[in-house]
Amino acid sequence: MAHLDLEEQEQLDQLKHFWKQYGNLISWLLIIVLASYAGWNGWQYWQRKQATQAAALYDELERVAQAGDLAKLDRVLADMQEQFGSTIAAQQSALLAAKTYMGAGKREAAQAALSRVVDKASDEGYRAIARLRLAAVLADAQSYDEALKQLAVTFPVEFVALADDRRGDIYLAQGKQKEAAAEYLKAYRALTQDQDYRRLVDVKLAALGVHAETQSGTKP
């Protein structure tokens, strides 16, 4: 028993020595790990809460847009941008608001909403959509150079043909039929045969006297 007591005492002394040397470090590591875990859970909860609240506000904006209440639309959109500006719902809200503004003839408001998506959106798909629509809004205001600037960027591959087509529309509005045809032809070649939009581009080309199928490099 004395031997066991001595051995246990040695182990206890070693443990005390170890804890004296590393105890503070271990305590701080545990605090950091627990704090990180708590922070992660808190962040996840905050994200879910933000998404839920943003979705509810988007529903409200959608109802206001359908009702055509532009004054209330301004307020709801401002709330969305202020409270949930980094969410997907905020980007969707701005796109919907811009469409509603244009339908009501409020071009400047539509331009502001789309510009915010172009400048602030984290999703490149939403940025691309906003650029395409903003280019159309600017072209409608005959700000052709500004419209073309919106298209003078690298688009995600799925939007390249749409950018070419929009560029063709802008050139055509300027009376530059040759340049318009060249852009429409690029769009036609970038689209596949099973995409309905390709037929619309084909119609635009035909109106300019260009038969896309006879041009080299087209997709079957």
N, C-alpha and C positions, 0 to 999 in steps of 0.2 A: 504494500500500500504506500509505503514511504517513497518507493521508486516511482510509482504512478503519480503521486502527488508532486514529486520533483519534476517529472516530465511535463505534467500539466502546467506547473508553474513556469517552466521554460517556454512552453508554447504561449502562455499568457503574456510573458514578458516580451516575446517576439512580436506578438500581436500588438501589444502596447507600443512597441518601438515602431512597428510598421505604420500604425495609425497616427503616431506622433509625426512621422516623417511625411506620410502621404494623405492623412485624413482630410486636411483642408482641400487638397486638390480633388480628392474623390467627392467631397461634399459639393464643391463648385461644379464638377462635371455632372453630378446628379441634378443639381439645380438647373443647369443649362439644358440638359436633356428634357427634364420635366417642363421647363418653361417653353422650350421649342415645341413640345407635344401640345401643350395647352395653347400656344400661339397658333399652331397649325389648325387645331380644332376650332379656335376662335375665328381664324381667317376663313375656313370652310363655311362656318355658320354665317359669317358676314356676307360671303359670296352668295350663298343660297338666299339669304334675306334680301340682298340687293337685286338678285335676279327676279325674285317673286314680286317685289315692290315695283320694279321697272316694268315687268310684264303687265301688272295691273294698271299702271299709268299709260302704257301703250294701248291697252284696251280702251281707256278713256279717250286718248287722242284719236283712235280709230273711229269711235262714236262721234266725236266732235267733227272730224273731217267729213264723215258721211252726212252729218247734219248741215255742213257748210257754215258753221259758226266760226268765222275767221278770227274774231276777237278772242274767243276762248281757245282756239287753236294756238294762237300766239302764246297765251299764258301756259297752256299745258306743255307745249314744246319747250318753252323756256325752263319750266320746272324739270322736265326730263333731262335737258342738257346740263342744268345746274346740279341736280341730285345724282343722276346716273349717266353722266357723260361718257364714261368708259365702257358702257355695256353695249351689247349687240342691239338691244331694244332702242337705245338712243339713236343708233345709225339707221335702223329701220324707220323710226319715227321721223327723222329728218327727211328721208326719201319720200315717205308718204305725205308729209307736210308740203314738201316741194311740189309734188304732183297736184295737191289740192290748191296750192297758191297759183300755180300756172293755170289751172282750170278756171280760177276766179280772176285771172288777168293780173295777178300780183307778181310780176316778173322779178322784181328786186328781192322780194321775200323768198321766192323760190331759189334764186341765185345764192342768197345768203345761207339757206338751209343746206344746199348741195355743197357749197364751198366748205362748210363746217365738216361734212363727211370726208371730203377730199383731204382736208388738213388734219383731222383728228382721228379718223377711223383707224383701228388697229388691223382690221380685216382687209386684205388687198382686194377681195372680191367686191366688197361694198365700196371701196375707193374707186374701183374701175367703173362700177355702175354709176356712181355719182359723177365721175368725169364725163362719161358718155352723155348723161342727162344735162350736165352743166354746159357741155359743148353745144347741145341742141338749144338750150335757153339763150346762150350768148349769140348763137347764129340767128335765132328768132329776133334778137335785138340788133341784128346786122353788125355785131361785134365779131367779125369773121376772124381777125387775127388772134383775138383772145380765145375764140372757140378752138382754133387750130392748136394753140398752145396747150390746151387741156388734153389734146390727143397726141402731143409730141413727147410722150413718155413710153416706157416699156410696160405693156399690159400683160396680165396673165394670159397664157396661151389660149384659154377658152374665150377671151374677149378680143383677141387680135382682129378677127374678121369683122366684128361689130365696130371696132375703131376704124378700120379701113372703110367700111360702109358709111359711117358717120362723116368721115373726112370727105368722102365722095359727095355726100349731101351738101356739105358746106361749099365745096368747089362749084357744084352745080348751081347753088344759090348765088354765087358770084359770077355766074355765066362762063365759068372755065370748064367747058365740056370735055376737053381732052384730058385734063387733070382728073376730073370726076370719073371719067370712064376708066382711067388707069387704076384709081382706088377701088372702084366697084369690081374690076377684074381681079384685083388682089383679094378682095373679100370673097368673091366667087370661088377662087382657087383654094382658099383656106377652109371653105365649108365643104362638107361631104354631101353626097347625093341624097342621103336620107334626112337631111336637115331642111325643114320647110322654108327657113329663111333664105336658103340658096335660090329658091324660085323667085322670091321677091327681088333679089339682087339681079337675077337674070332678066326680069322685067325692066328694071332700071337700065341695064345695059342695052336691051333691045330698043328702048326709047331713044337711046343715043346712037342707034345704028350699029351696035356692036353685038355680034353673035358669039357668046361665050364658048359654046361647044367647038367652034372652029379655031379657037385660040390655042396655041401650044401650051402645055403645062397644066391643063385643067385636070381635075380629079374625075375619075369615071363615076 
